[in-house]
Amino acid sequence: MKPFHELFQTRWVSVFRIILHFGKFMRLYFRLLKDRRTPFYLKLLFVISILYIISPLDIIPEAVFSVFGIVDDAGLFLLMLKLFLRLCPPHVVQEHAAEIFRQSHKD
């Protein structure tokens, strides 16, 4: 399995990799949200995806289609996470990913 910071050698990170390294990706997302080099519209995209997950409004309501309602929320959220990473400046993403990798190997 590739180390975390090497996942960003290509522009697309698979959903499976996001799930597998979920804790590290969450640290990466929060670092990118705090970084001034990340464009504001991308930060807004991230926040909107979080609001969609906690919002009572759904594309497929859980009350009608219980399993599919949850799956569409999770799928949309994962796609938004991928899009956020894809649109962030690559050098900024790689810089933060390398730092997270170094921190995780110090402990």
Steps between C-alpha positions, in 0.01 A plus 500: 500500500628848413597737781254784551707777342561291184125482430526850357746421222200491264216752480222255599484319832264202507201490735641174640822680600299777667307243705815301583689808625194688628665645814798633306274641232295683763820658635594590141160660432514710816857609423390600148202690639731702727760560229478845338621356168177298465248707302192619688256340255653158575460554872138592432453180296628296795273676749197458271563126475511475882178701526333269247587196712350647818206663320155340520459559124609207284506396138376155608322523839599244766138462608398363159812310394694441822819343365513698176440827684808445713706375204425809291612725788824307550566476125444869441719587797785280375474649151514850647810403699664371182404814308635721779838323486504507120439876483737603781845614385702175462814633667299606806333158527833318463666725757232432762482128418877465544483680835216274620701196391807624692294569812336158490839329480649699789246359746 
